[in-house]
C-alpha cells in the first residue's frame, strides 16, 4: 500500500520512535478528552456550577502554553526522548492525583498541573518524529502519529460511557481518571527502545559551543519572530474552529433532539472521520506540499462546517456528515506538525513549536466562550458557523504570510547510518 511505504522503508529505530510517539499522542488525547465526559457526574456529585467546571477545563487548556514552552526549551537543551518521557509521566501522575481529589479546589489544582504535561508532549513528540524520518516521508510519518488523537478520543468516549453506567456516581469519575495510568507503560517502552533524535545529536551535541542555547527569549529573537507570530496565529485559527465544533457539538445535538445513544454514535463517527482525515492529509501534504494542503483543508473544513451547522437534515444524514466534519476540521492537523517543524532550526525547534502551538491552542480555546455568548442572540448553529468562518480565514491568511526556511527539506540520516559515521 502506497500510504504505508514510508513505514516499510523505515529502519528499526524509526519504527520504534513512531509507535512511541503514536501511543503518547493517543494517550495524551485520551486523558485530555475524557474529562469533558465526566463533567455532568462531577457537577452532580459536588453540586458544582457550570462556571466552576468550565473554569477547570479552561485553566487546564491555558497552562498547556506554559507547559509546551518549558518542555520545548528543555527538549532543545537535553534531548527529545528524555523530555518526552518526563511529560508523559507528568500528565499521568497528576491525572491519577485528580482521581483522589476530595473537593473542587484540589481537582482544579491537579487538572491545572496536568495541563502542563499535555502542552509539552505534543511539541516534543512532533519534533522527535519529524527528525527521525527522511524529508520525503516526514508528512506521512508525523501525520500518522497525530492520528493517535482520533484513537484516544474514541477510547475516552467508550471508557467513560461504560464505567459511568456501571459504577456508582461518586466512584465512576475517579475510576475513569485512574485509567489514565496507562501512559506509564509507554514510558517503559520508550526508555528501552527509542533512541535520541539523530538530527539533535549531530547538530546540537557536536556544535554546542557554536549555536545559541534554547531559552525563553528564543521565540522572540529577530530571526525567529516572524515565524513565531504567524505560526501562532495559524494555530489560533485552526484550534478556535476545532474547539468551537468539538465542545459545542453535544449541545447542538441536544437542541436537535438526538438521543444519548445517537450522541455517542455521532462522536465515534466523527473520530473515525478524523482518523481517515489524518491519513489523507498526511499523504496529500507529501504530494502537493504542506502549505497548499493546509490552505485547501481550511477551505474544505469551513464548507463542511457551514453545511453541518446551518442546513436542516435528517438524523442519518447528520450522522454521515459528522464523518466529514471530523475528516476535515480535525484530520487537517496531520499537516500542522511537519509544517511547524520546518519553520525553526533544530536547536530551537521544540522551544518555538511548543510556544506557537500551545499559545495558539490556549487563545483558540477562547472561541468556546465566544460561541456561547454569541449564541444567545443568533443561535448556536449560526454562532459556530460564524466563528469557523473567521477562524479559518485567519488560519489561511497566516499560512500565506509564513516563510518556510529554504533548507528545511534536507533529509536526515537514519540511526543506523550514524553508527557508521
C-alpha positions as CSV (number, residue, x, y, z in Angstrom):
1,X,0.0,0.0,0.0
2,X,1.5,3.3,-1.1
3,X,0.5,5.2,2.1
4,X,2.4,2.7,4.2
5,X,5.6,2.5,2.1
6,X,7.2,5.1,4.4
7,X,6.8,2.6,7.3
8,X,8.2,-0.3,5.3
9,X,11.2,1.8,4.3
10,X,11.9,2.9,7.9
11,X,14.7,1.4,9.9
12,X,14.0,-0.3,13.3
13,X,14.6,2.9,15.4
14,X,12.3,4.9,13.2
15,X,9.5,2.4,13.6
16,X,10.0,2.3,17.4
17,X,10.0,6.0,17.5
18,X,6.8,6.1,15.6
19,X,5.0,3.7,17.9
20,X,6.3,5.5,21.0
21,X,5.1,8.9,19.7
22,X,1.8,7.4,18.4
23,X,1.0,5.9,21.8
24,X,2.0,9.0,23.6
25,X,-0.2,11.2,21.4
26,X,-3.2,8.8,21.7
27,X,-3.0,8.7,25.5
28,X,-2.5,12.4,25.7
29,X,-5.7,12.9,23.8
30,X,-7.4,10.2,25.9
31,X,-6.5,12.0,29.1
32,X,-7.4,15.4,27.8
33,X,-10.7,14.5,26.2
34,X,-12.1,12.1,28.8
35,X,-12.6,14.9,31.4
36,X,-15.3,16.5,29.3
37,X,-17.4,13.3,29.6
38,X,-17.0,13.4,33.4
39,X,-18.3,17.0,33.9
40,X,-22.0,16.1,34.4
41,X,-21.1,13.4,37.1
42,X,-18.7,15.7,38.9
43,X,-21.2,18.6,38.8
44,X,-23.9,16.4,40.3
45,X,-21.6,14.8,42.9
46,X,-20.2,18.0,44.3
47,X,-23.1,20.3,43.4
48,X,-20.9,22.5,41.2
49,X,-22.0,25.1,38.7
50,X,-21.2,25.1,35.0
51,X,-19.0,28.1,35.6
52,X,-16.9,26.2,38.1
53,X,-16.4,23.1,35.9
54,X,-15.8,25.3,32.9
55,X,-13.1,27.1,34.8
56,X,-11.3,23.8,35.4
57,X,-11.3,23.0,31.7
58,X,-10.3,26.5,30.7
59,X,-7.3,26.7,33.1
60,X,-6.1,23.3,32.0
61,X,-6.0,24.4,28.4
62,X,-4.4,27.8,29.2
63,X,-1.5,26.3,31.1
64,X,-0.7,24.0,28.2
65,X,1.0,27.0,26.7
66,X,3.4,27.2,29.6
67,X,4.0,23.5,29.6
68,X,4.7,23.5,25.9
69,X,7.1,26.4,26.2
70,X,9.0,24.9,29.1
71,X,9.2,21.4,27.7
72,X,10.3,22.8,24.3
73,X,13.2,24.6,26.0
74,X,14.2,21.5,27.9
75,X,14.0,19.3,24.9
76,X,16.2,21.6,22.9
77,X,18.8,21.6,25.7
78,X,18.7,18.0,26.9
79,X,17.1,15.9,24.2
80,X,13.7,14.9,22.9
81,X,13.4,11.4,24.3
82,X,14.1,12.3,27.9
83,X,11.7,15.2,28.0
84,X,9.0,13.1,26.1
85,X,9.2,10.5,28.9
86,X,9.0,13.3,31.5
87,X,5.9,14.9,30.0
88,X,4.1,11.6,29.7
89,X,4.9,10.7,33.4
90,X,3.9,14.3,34.4
91,X,0.4,14.2,32.9
92,X,-0.1,10.6,34.0
93,X,0.8,11.3,37.6
94,X,-1.4,14.4,38.0
95,X,-4.3,12.6,36.2
96,X,-4.2,9.9,38.9
97,X,-3.9,12.6,41.6
98,X,-7.0,14.2,40.2
99,X,-8.9,11.0,40.8
100,X,-8.2,11.3,44.5
101,X,-9.4,14.9,44.8
102,X,-11.7,15.5,47.8
103,X,-13.1,18.9,46.8
104,X,-13.3,21.3,43.9
105,X,-10.1,23.2,44.8
106,X,-8.0,20.0,44.8
107,X,-9.4,18.9,41.5
108,X,-8.7,22.4,40.0
109,X,-5.0,22.3,41.1
110,X,-4.5,18.7,39.9
111,X,-6.0,19.4,36.4
112,X,-4.0,22.6,36.1
113,X,-0.8,20.8,36.8
114,X,-1.8,18.0,34.5
115,X,-2.3,20.6,31.7
116,X,1.5,21.4,31.8
117,X,2.2,17.9,30.6
118,X,-0.4,18.0,27.8
119,X,1.3,21.1,26.4
120,X,4.8,19.6,26.4
121,X,4.0,16.2,24.9
122,X,2.8,17.5,21.5
123,X,5.8,19.7,20.6
124,X,8.4,17.2,21.8
125,X,6.8,14.2,20.1
126,X,6.2,16.0,16.8
127,X,9.8,17.3,16.7
128,X,11.2,13.8,17.6
129,X,9.2,12.1,14.8
130,X,9.9,14.8,12.3
131,X,13.6,14.5,12.9
132,X,13.6,10.7,12.9
133,X,12.5,10.2,9.3
134,X,13.7,11.4,5.9
135,X,12.2,14.6,4.5
136,X,10.2,12.8,1.8
137,X,8.3,10.8,4.4
138,X,8.0,13.5,7.1
139,X,4.4,14.4,6.4
140,X,3.1,10.9,6.4
141,X,5.1,9.8,9.5
142,X,4.1,12.8,11.6
143,X,0.5,12.7,10.2
144,X,0.1,9.1,11.1
145,X,1.4,9.8,14.6
146,X,-1.2,12.5,15.1
147,X,-3.9,10.2,14.0
148,X,-3.5,8.7,17.5
149,X,-5.7,11.7,18.6
150,X,-8.7,10.0,17.0
151,X,-8.0,6.7,18.7
152,X,-7.6,8.4,22.1
153,X,-10.8,10.4,21.5
154,X,-12.8,7.3,20.6
155,X,-11.3,5.4,23.6
156,X,-12.3,8.2,26.0
157,X,-15.9,8.0,24.8
158,X,-16.1,4.3,25.2
159,X,-14.4,4.0,28.6
160,X,-16.2,7.0,30.2
161,X,-19.6,5.8,28.9
162,X,-19.1,2.2,30.1
163,X,-17.7,3.0,33.6
164,X,-20.1,5.8,34.3
165,X,-23.0,3.4,33.5
166,X,-21.6,0.5,35.7
167,X,-20.2,2.3,38.7
168,X,-21.8,4.5,41.4
169,X,-21.6,8.2,40.5
170,X,-19.3,9.1,43.4
171,X,-16.8,6.5,42.2
172,X,-17.2,6.3,38.5
173,X,-15.4,9.6,37.6
174,X,-12.5,8.7,39.9
175,X,-12.0,5.3,38.3
176,X,-12.2,6.8,34.8
177,X,-9.4,9.2,35.7
178,X,-7.3,6.4,37.2
179,X,-7.4,4.6,33.8
180,X,-5.1,7.3,32.7
181,X,-2.2,5.5,34.4
182,X,-1.7,3.5,31.1
183,X,0.8,6.1,29.7
184,X,3.3,5.0,32.4
185,X,3.7,1.7,30.4
186,X,4.6,3.7,27.3
187,X,7.5,5.3,29.2
188,X,8.9,1.9,29.9
189,X,8.8,1.1,26.2
190,X,10.4,4.4,25.2
191,X,13.2,4.0,27.8
192,X,14.1,0.6,26.5
193,X,13.7,1.1,22.7
194,X,13.7,4.7,21.5
195,X,17.0,6.4,20.6
196,X,17.6,10.1,20.7
197,X,16.9,12.2,17.6
198,X,19.9,11.8,15.2
199,X,19.5,15.3,14.0
200,X,19.6,16.6,17.5
201,X,22.7,14.7,18.4
202,X,24.5,15.6,15.2
203,X,23.7,19.3,15.1
204,X,23.4,20.2,18.8
205,X,25.7,18.0,20.8
206,X,28.7,18.3,18.3
207,X,28.2,22.0,17.9
208,X,27.1,23.1,21.3
209,X,29.6,25.9,21.5
210,X,28.7,27.4,18.1
211,X,25.0,27.9,18.5
212,X,22.6,29.6,20.9
213,X,21.1,27.6,23.7
214,X,17.3,27.5,23.7
215,X,15.7,29.8,26.3
216,X,12.6,31.8,27.0
217,X,14.0,34.5,24.8
218,X,14.5,32.3,21.7
219,X,11.0,32.7,20.4
220,X,11.3,36.5,20.3
221,X,14.7,36.6,18.6
222,X,14.6,38.6,15.3
223,X,15.4,35.5,13.2
224,X,12.6,33.5,14.6
225,X,10.0,36.2,15.5
226,X,8.1,36.3,12.2
227,X,7.7,32.5,12.1
228,X,6.7,32.6,15.8
229,X,4.0,35.2,15.3
230,X,2.4,33.8,12.1
231,X,2.6,30.2,13.2
232,X,0.9,31.1,16.5
233,X,-1.9,32.9,14.5
234,X,-2.2,29.8,12.3
235,X,-2.8,27.6,15.3
236,X,-5.2,30.1,16.9
237,X,-7.4,29.9,13.8
238,X,-7.3,26.1,13.5
239,X,-7.8,25.5,17.2
240,X,-10.6,28.1,17.6
241,X,-12.6,26.4,14.9
242,X,-11.8,22.9,16.2
243,X,-12.8,23.8,19.8
244,X,-16.0,25.6,18.6
245,X,-17.0,22.4,16.9
246,X,-15.9,19.8,19.4
247,X,-17.1,21.5,22.6
248,X,-20.5,22.7,21.3
249,X,-21.4,19.7,19.1
250,X,-23.0,17.8,22.1
251,X,-25.1,20.8,23.0
252,X,-26.1,21.2,19.4
253,X,-27.2,17.6,19.2
254,X,-29.4,18.2,22.3
255,X,-31.1,21.1,20.5
256,X,-31.7,18.8,17.5
257,X,-33.3,16.2,19.7
258,X,-30.8,13.4,19.4
259,X,-30.8,10.6,21.9
260,X,-27.9,9.7,24.2
261,X,-27.0,6.7,22.0
262,X,-27.1,8.9,18.9
263,X,-24.7,11.3,20.6
264,X,-22.2,8.5,21.3
265,X,-22.5,7.2,17.7
266,X,-22.0,10.7,16.3
267,X,-18.8,11.2,18.3
268,X,-17.5,7.8,17.3
269,X,-18.3,8.5,13.6
270,X,-16.5,11.9,13.9
271,X,-13.5,10.2,15.4
272,X,-13.4,7.7,12.5
273,X,-13.6,10.6,10.1
274,X,-10.7,12.3,12.0
275,X,-8.6,9.2,11.6
276,X,-9.3,9.0,7.9
277,X,-8.6,12.7,7.6
278,X,-5.2,12.3,9.3
279,X,-4.3,9.6,6.8
280,X,-5.5,11.6,3.8
281,X,-3.9,14.9,4.9
282,X,-0.6,13.2,5.7
283,X,-0.4,11.7,2.2
284,X,-1.6,14.8,0.4
285,X,1.0,17.0,2.2
286,X,3.8,14.9,0.7
287,X,2.2,15.1,-2.7
288,X,1.3,18.7,-3.1
289,X,3.1,20.4,-0.1
290,X,2.2,21.3,3.5
291,X,1.2,24.9,2.9
292,X,-1.1,24.0,0.0
293,X,-2.6,21.2,1.9
294,X,-3.4,23.4,5.0
295,X,-5.0,26.0,2.8
296,X,-7.1,23.5,1.0
297,X,-8.2,21.7,4.1
298,X,-9.1,25.0,5.8
299,X,-11.4,25.9,3.0
300,X,-12.9,22.4,3.0
301,X,-13.4,22.5,6.7
302,X,-15.3,25.7,6.6
303,X,-17.6,24.5,3.8
304,X,-18.4,21.2,5.6
305,X,-18.9,23.0,8.9
306,X,-21.4,25.5,7.4
307,X,-23.4,22.8,5.8
308,X,-23.4,20.7,9.0
309,X,-24.5,23.7,11.2
310,X,-26.9,25.6,9.0
311,X,-28.7,23.2,6.7
312,X,-31.5,21.1,8.2
313,X,-31.0,17.4,7.6
314,X,-32.5,14.2,9.0
315,X,-30.7,12.2,11.7
316,X,-29.0,9.7,9.4
317,X,-27.6,12.4,7.0
318,X,-26.4,14.3,10.0
319,X,-24.5,11.3,11.3
320,X,-22.9,10.7,7.9
321,X,-21.9,14.3,7.6
322,X,-20.3,14.1,11.0
323,X,-17.7,11.8,9.4
324,X,-16.6,14.7,7.1
325,X,-16.6,17.2,9.9
326,X,-14.0,15.1,11.7
327,X,-12.2,14.3,8.5
328,X,-11.6,18.0,7.6
329,X,-11.6,20.0,10.8
330,X,-9.5,17.6,12.9
331,X,-7.8,15.5,10.2
332,X,-6.1,18.6,8.8
333,X,-3.9,18.8,11.9
334,X,-1.8,16.0,10.3
335,X,0.0,18.6,8.2
336,X,0.5,21.1,11.0
337,X,3.3,19.3,12.9
338,X,5.5,18.8,9.9
339,X,4.8,22.4,8.7
340,X,5.7,23.9,12.0
341,X,8.9,21.8,12.3
342,X,10.1,23.3,9.0
343,X,9.8,26.8,10.3
344,X,12.5,26.6,13.0
345,X,16.1,25.4,13.1
346,X,17.0,22.2,15.1
347,X,18.5,24.0,18.2
348,X,15.2,25.9,19.0
349,X,12.7,23.7,17.2
350,X,10.7,22.3,20.1
351,X,11.0,25.6,22.0
352,X,9.4,27.6,19.2
353,X,7.0,24.9,18.1
354,X,5.8,24.4,21.7
355,X,5.3,28.1,22.2
356,X,3.4,28.6,18.9
357,X,1.2,25.5,19.2
358,X,0.2,25.9,22.8
359,X,-0.2,29.7,22.8
360,X,-2.4,29.3,19.7
361,X,-4.2,26.4,21.4
362,X,-4.9,28.5,24.6
363,X,-6.1,31.6,22.7
364,X,-8.1,29.4,20.3
365,X,-9.9,27.9,23.3
366,X,-11.5,31.3,23.9
367,X,-13.8,30.6,21.0
368,X,-15.7,28.3,23.3
369,X,-16.8,31.3,25.4
370,X,-17.3,33.4,22.3
371,X,-19.7,30.9,20.7
372,X,-21.7,30.6,23.9
373,X,-22.0,34.4,24.2
374,X,-22.9,34.9,20.6
375,X,-25.4,32.0,20.5
376,X,-27.7,33.9,22.9
377,X,-28.5,36.4,20.1
378,X,-28.1,34.5,16.8
379,X,-28.4,30.8,17.8
380,X,-25.9,28.1,18.5
381,X,-25.5,26.7,15.0
382,X,-25.1,30.1,13.3
383,X,-22.6,31.2,16.0
384,X,-20.5,28.1,15.4
385,X,-20.6,28.6,11.6
386,X,-19.6,32.3,12.0
387,X,-16.7,31.5,14.3
388,X,-15.4,28.9,11.9
389,X,-15.6,31.3,9.0
390,X,-13.4,33.9,10.9
391,X,-11.1,31.2,12.3
392,X,-10.3,29.5,9.0
393,X,-9.9,32.9,7.3
394,X,-7.3,33.8,10.0
395,X,-5.5,30.5,9.6
396,X,-5.4,30.8,5.8
397,X,-4.0,34.4,6.0
398,X,-1.4,33.3,8.5
399,X,-0.3,30.4,6.2
400,X,0.1,32.8,3.3
401,X,2.3,35.1,5.3
402,X,4.6,32.4,6.7
403,X,8.0,31.9,5.0
404,X,9.4,28.4,5.2
405,X,13.2,28.1,5.6
406,X,14.8,27.3,2.3
407,X,16.9,24.5,3.8
408,X,14.1,22.9,5.8
409,X,13.6,19.9,3.5
410,X,17.1,18.5,3.9
411,X,16.9,14.8,4.7
412,X,18.3,13.4,8.0
413,X,20.4,10.3,8.4
414,X,18.9,7.1,9.9
415,X,20.0,5.9,13.2
416,X,21.9,3.0,11.7
417,X,23.7,5.3,9.3
418,X,25.0,7.4,12.2
419,X,26.6,4.4,13.7
420,X,28.8,4.1,10.7
421,X,30.0,7.7,10.8
